[in-house]
Amino acid sequence: MKKKFSYFLIFLLFCSSFVGSGSVLASGNALSADLILKNGSVYTVDENRSIAKAVAVKDGEIVYVGDNKGVEAFKGNDTKEIDLKGKMVIPGIIDTHSHMYAKSEELFWIDLNPSNTMKKYASDIKKFHKKNPNLEQLRGVGWDKSLIQKESESRKLAPKKLLDEVVSDLPVVMIDNDHHTIWVNSKALELAGIDKDTPNPQGGFIERDPVTGEPTGIIREFTAIALLVKGLPEPYFTVEQNKMGILAFQEMAAERGTTSVFIPLAGESPHETLLDALKELDKEGKLTLRYEIALWADETKGPEQIERFKKLRDGHQGKLYNANSIKIFADDEEYKSTWKQDHLEKVVAAADKEGFRVFVHAFGSGVNATLDAFEEAAGQNGTRDSRHVITHLPNPSDEEMKRLKELRVIPSPQPGSYWGVARMKSYFEMGIPVSSSSDFPVNEFWPMDGIQGGMIAKDEEGNLKPEENASLDQMITSYTLNGAHLMFRENETGSIEVGKKADLVVLEKNLFEVPVEEISDTKILMTFFEGQEVFHR
């Protein structure tokens, strides 16, 4: 009601003189704004891709977009006024694939990334253990698979024995940077009850000694990782730890101009404790991002798990966060399907029937398996505005592109990633609303890298594909308006227009005047979330 009233008030106060952006100009003594940005180059990402000079904000919403003269009518005694001096403004970045909860790993786990020898790994773990003597378990992140394999072969010791030499009385669990593989000691395997007779769960792998069949201490993919982690004294981060991680992530996101994120959970994700942390921060008014959470669907379970998801969804509908989606992990690191097809189709159809959006990780064989499942769900339930998503999808075939469009499935690639995104231009030419993302922390979380990456297309081998170079407008759109569309928020964010939330990013340079190869070096100067400055360089 408040929003409708504000629009009506604006309509009454501001008459029918228009600027290029299509916004209404003020006449007389206009509504006093909280914030005015003027003398800038405002790339609105509206329908006409208008460029304005000034923006006025009141109560977190944009009340004016237009020229410098028109914005003066919104100036009041308490208005904060910022002279942009020609700087570029774009809508807030929307990252539609980010594992935000991994920020807690930096705060509470051992960081093995700076180390590059087994001796240094051992030293880091021992130092952390000595500094935190009361812990019941040791967790870490950032180990090198090739290093552990080489060390194991040279010393003829299983990976678990390498860790046993460092710490044997506590469970030790280390996850690699892509978060698909863990390295554990014997104590962790013992607590989880994993031995030579434990079968591989659907979609997961327990590596074993080829002679004895005993687990080696290397476990791959989420269902198997979850099997191990559930045996730990503290499987996931606590609510308080998650709150600290969320607040730290928000600082990082603001520095990167990001104002909305889509968070797909994985098998080892902190699940309920993360949702409870978001709920508390939302009530405390401390969230400076919009969040959508996708709950992880277990490959070992069927449609019965949807009932649990419904309860979680009902309990987590906050002002700035919700849990309206389900995450499915469709293929593994070798691009092989992790689900039995009939099982996948039943779970997807059940989720779709209950109104969930389904967000699917797929690189290889999982792509068509997922498209088949979406087609089956539509056949059973009828078509709706579901906005289902496939993320990664680095180099879809022509046939896959055609099916994406026909089934209205949204791709969420990572144009700033090391594997490249080969078909950004084709997405736009085919009218597919592609939404760019980071996959933090697997990839570096710098949107300017992604914008540049999409304009210099490469295949998975790193070969240039100039015929697929997207335009700057297309890349900005993929990080703003298309992201808002994916999150069902296109009416409140994603572009700089009257009535939308004042999520704004000020850049040090005009990207349209910067060589493509220098876009990634462009710094973000200020970020505003609903009109509040959350970052200032």
N, C-alpha and C positions, 0 to 999 in steps of 0.2 A: 504494500500500500504506500509505503514511504517513497519507493522508487517511482511509482506512478504519479504521485503528487509532485515529486521534484521535476519530472518531465513536463507536467502540466504547467507548473510555475514557470519553467524556462520558456515554454511556448507562449505564455501570456506576456512575459517580460521582454522577450527578444523577438523582434518582428522580422519581416520577411526579406531581409537583405542577405545575400549569400556570397561566400567566397568559394575558391576552387575546390576546397575540401568538402563542400556540401554542408558545412555547419552554419548554424544560425548566428548572425551578428547581434550584438546588443544594441539597444537604443535607450537612452536615458540612464538612470542610476540602476545598474544591473545588480544581480546577486553577487555579493562579495565572495570572492574565491579564497580558498585556503592557500593555494599555490598557483603561481603563474610562471610558465616557461616561455620566454619570448626570444625573438631574434635568432631562431634556429632554423634547421632544415629538418622538418618533421615528416618522416616517411610513414604515412598513416596506415598503409596496407588496407585501405578501404577498397570498395569495388572499383573505383576509378584510379587507384594508386596515386591519390592526391598528395601533393607536398605542401605543407603549411609552414607558417612561421612561428606560431604561438599556440599554447595549450593552457587552458584554465581548469583547475580541479577544485571541487567542493565535496566534502564528506566522502572522500575516496573515489568519487566518480568524475569523469570528464564532462565538463559543462560547456566547454567552448573549444573549437579547433578552427583556426583561421589565421588572419594576419595580425601584425603588431598593433595596428591602429584599433582593430576591433576588440582585442583582449584588454585594452585599457579600461573599458567599461566595467570589467570584473574586478578591478583593483579596489581594495578596501583598506582600512587602517591596519588590519591584522594580516593582510595578505603577504605571504612570503614570495618574493619576486626573484627569479634567477635569469640573468642575461646569458644566454647560451653562446653568444659571440660567434654564431654561425655553425656551431656543433650540430651533428646529426642526432636525431631522436628516432628510435624505433620502438615498437611494442615490446613488452616483456617477453623474454625467451621462454618457450614451453618445451621441456625435455620429456619426451614420451617413452623413455626407457632409462630409468636410473635406479640403481640399488642403493638408495639413500642410507639404508640401515647399516651398510658396510662402513660408514663413517665411524661407527662405534668401535670397529676393529682397530682403528688408529689410536683410539683413546685407551683401550683396555687390553689389547693383545700385543704379543711380541712382533716387531716388524723385522722380518728377515731380508727385506728388499735391498738394503745397503750391502749385504754380505754376499760373497761369491765363492766361498770355500766351506767345506764341511767343518773345518776347525773354527771358522768364524761363526757358523751356525751354532755350534756347541757352546762357544763363548757367550753369544747373545742370549741363548736359552738359560744358561747358568746364571748370568748376571740378572736377568729378569726374575728368575726363581729366588735368588738371594735378596733382591729388592722387595719381593712380594712373598714372604715366607709362609703366609697363612692361607694361600690359595689351595683349593682342593683339586685344581686342574690347571694345566698350562695350555693356552691357545696362542696361535701365531698365524701369520700370513706372509706370503711372498717367497716361498722356496722354489728352487729351480729343479724341474723334473730330470733334466739331463744330468745335472750334477749329482743328484741322489743315485741315479742309475749307474753312473760311472763309478761312484764311490762304492756302491754295493757290489759291483762286479769285480773291482780291483781288490777288495778286501774279503770277498766271498762271504759277505754278511747281508742278510735280508734288511731292507730299509727299517723295519721295526727295531732290529738289533742296533742299528746306528743310533737311534733315539734312546734305546735302553741304556746305552753307555753314558748318555748325558743325564737322563732322569728315568728312574725305573719304578719309584714308589708312587708316583702320581700319573694319571692319564695325561699324555701329551698329544695334542692334535694340531697339526699345521695344515693350512689350506693354501693352495697356490693362487696366483693372482687372477686366473680366469674363473676361480671358484668352482671348478668342476672336479677337482682331485684333492684328496687329503692324504697326509703322511702321518701315521700314528705309531705309538709305541705299543709294547705288549700289554701294558696295564689297561690302555684304552680298549683294546680288543677284548680283554678279559671282562671288563665291566659291561661291555655291550653284548657279551655272549657270542662273539663271532669266532668261529673256529673252522676247521677243515670240512665240517659237515654242514656249515651254514650255506644254503643255496644263494646264488645271486638273485636279488629282487628284480622284478621287471624293470628294465631300463637302467639298472645299476650293475657295477662290476667290483668284485672283491678279488684283487690280484693274488695269485697263489704260487707257491713253489711247485714247479712242474713234476718233481719227484714225490714229495710228501703230501702235497695238496694243502699244506698249511698257509694261512694268509701271510702275505709278505709285509704288510703294513702300508700298502698303497690301495686306496679305495677310490673308485671313480663314479661320478654322476650322482644325482641328488637322492634317489631312493636308497642307494647304498650308503651314502653319506649320512642321511637321516637315521638309518639303522644304527650307525655307530654313535652319532651324537646323542641320541635318545638315552644312551647308557651312561652319559656323563653326569656328574653331580649337579652341574648347572648347564643344561642343554643350550639355552639361549640367553641373550642379554636380558637383564632385569628391566623393569619399567623405568627406574631411575637412570640406569645406564643408557637406555634408549633415548630418554629425554635429553641427556647430555649430548648424545650423538646427533639427534635431530637439530638441536640448537647450533652445534658446530657445523653441520651440513648447511644450514640456512645461511650462515656467514659466508661459506664458500660459494653457495649458489648466488647470493647477492653480488659478490665480486664478479661473477660471470654473467650478470644480467638476467638471471633465471628467476621467474616468478611463479611457475607452475611445473609440477613434476608428476609423472606416472611411475608408480613403484610396483614392479612385478616381484612377488616373493618367490623364493626357491625352497628346496627341500630343507635346507639348514637355516632358513630365515627365522627371525624371532617372533613371527606370527602374532599371537594374542598380546604379548608384552609390548610389541611395537604399536599395535592398534590402541592399546590402553595408554601408552605414552602420548600418542597423537591426540587422543581424547582429552587427556589432562591439559596438554599445552593449548589445545583449541579453547577449552573453557577458561584457561588463564590468559587468553589473548596474546599468546607468545608465538603463534605461527605467522611466518612471513612468506609463506608459499601456499599454493593450493596443491593438495595431494589427492591422487586417486590410487588406491591399493588394489592389486590383483592377488587374490588368495591362491596359493599353490595347490593344484590338483595332483594327487598322488597317483602315479602310474599303477600302483599295486591295488588301488581301490576303484570301485565302480561308481555308478550314479548315486549310490547311497550317501556319498560324501557331500552331495549338494545340500542336504538338510543342514549340515553344520555351517556351510557357507551362508545359507539364508539367515541363520541366527546371528552370525558375525556381521553380515550386511545390515540387519535390522538394528544392531547395537552400535553401529559405527557410521552414523550419518551426521557429521558435524558441520559447522559453519564453513570450515576450510579443508575438510577431508571427508572421504567416504571410502567404502569398500564395496564397490559395485561390479568388480570384475574378477575373473578367474584366470590364473596363469597356467598354461600347459607347456611342458617341455617336450617338444615333438621329435627331436633328433639329437644325437650325441656329438662328441667332438670329431667322430669319424663320419658324421653326416648320415648315420644310420638311424632308422626309426626306433624310438624308445617305447612306443605303445603297440599293442596288438590292435589292428585296424578296427575290428568290430567293437573293441573296448573303447577306443578313442571316440568312435562315432556315437556310442551310447552316452558317454560323459558329456561330450559337446552338445548333443541334442537335449540332454537333461538340463544343462546349464542355460542353454538358449531358451528353453521353454520357461524357465523361471526368471527370465529377463536379465540374466547376466551378460555382460560383454566378455568374450573369450579372447585372451591375449596369448599368442602362441610364439614360442621360440622355435625357429626353423631355419636351417641353412641348406640342407640337401633333400634327402628323400622325405623328410617331414613336411616339406612344402606342399606337395601334391596330396599327401596323406591328410593334411589339415584342410586343404581345399575340398577334398572329398567329404570330410566330416562336416564342413560348413554347408556343403550342398545337401547332404543328407538331413541336416538339422532344418534347413529351410523347407525341404520336402515334407518333413514331419510336422513342423510347427507353423509353416507359412512364413512369408518374408516380413521383416520389420526393420526399423531403423536401428540395427544392432551395433553397428560400427565395430565389428570384430576386427582383430589386428593380427598380422604376422610381423614379427620383428626379426631383424637381421636380413634375411632374404637378399644377399649381396648381388646376385646376378641372375634374376629370374629369366626363364625362357619366354619366347613370344607367347606360347600357349599359356604359361603360368600368368603372364601379364593380362592376357585376355580373360582368364578365369577370375583374377583379382577384380577386374572391372565388373564383370557380369555378376559376381557374388557380392559386390560392394564391400570388399575386404580392404582395410587400410594397411599399407606397408609402413613400418617404422624402422628404417635403416639407420646406420651410423656413418654418415659421410666423412667424419673425421677419424675413422678407424683405420687400423693398419691393413685390413683386408679389402678396403675400398668399396665403393658403391658404384656399380657400373651402369645403372639405368635411370638416374635421376631425371634427365631430360625426357625420357620416354614416359615416365610416370605422368608428368605434367601434360605432355602432348596427348596422352590417352585420357586425360581428365580423371586420373586417379589421385585422390587427395593425400599424397605422401606426406608423412610427418617425420621430421628428422629427430634424432636422439643421440645420447652419448653411450649408454650401457656402462655408466660409472659403476664400480671403479675399474672394470676391465679395460676401458679406454680412458684417455685423458678427457677431462670434462672442461673443454674450452669451445663454446659455440662458434667463435670466429674461425677456429680450425675447421669446424664442420662446414661452415658456409664456403670457405675456400675449397675444401675437399670436394664438395659437390659441383664446383665450377671447374675443377680439373679432374675429370672422371678417370678412374682406373679400374681394371679388373682385379680379380683376387690374386693375380701374380704380380700386380703392380704395374702392368703395362697401360700406357695412356690410351684413352678412348675418347678423343675430342668430339666425336659425333654425339656423345652423351653428356657433354658439358652443359650443366644447367646455368640459367641466367642468375644474376644477383637477386632480382626480384623473386624468382622462383625459390631460391634458397632461403631468403628472408621469410617468404610465405610458409615454407616448410617448417620453420622454427617458430612461427607465430600463429597465423590464422588457421593453418591446417592442424597445428597441435591443439588449438582451442576446439576445433571441430571434432577431433578424435576424442577429446575429453567432454563432449557435449556442453561446452562452455562458449561457443562462438557468439552467443548473444551478450556475453559479459566481458570477454577479453579477446586477445588475438589481433586486434587492430586499434588504432587511436581514433575513436569516434565518440560523439556526444552520447552519453548514457552508459558507456562502458566503464569498467573499472580502470583506474588510473595506474596501470602497470606500464612503466616507461623506462627506457634505457637511453642514456646519453653516451655517445661514442666520441672519442677524441678526434676522429676524422670522418669525413663523408665517404662511405664505402663506394659510392658511385664515382668518386674521384681518385680512388686508390687502385694501383695495379693489382690484378687478381692475386699475384704471388705475395702481396704484402697485407692482404686482408687479415690473415691470422695474427699479424703483429699489432693490429688495432686494439687499443686499450679501451676498456669500459670505464667511464668517468663517474657516472652516477646510476643508481638503480632505485626506482620508486615502486613500492608495492602498495596499491590502493592509495596512492598519493603521499605515502610516508617514505621518506628517504631511508633506505636500508643499507646503502653503500655509497661512499664518497671517496674517490681515490685521492 
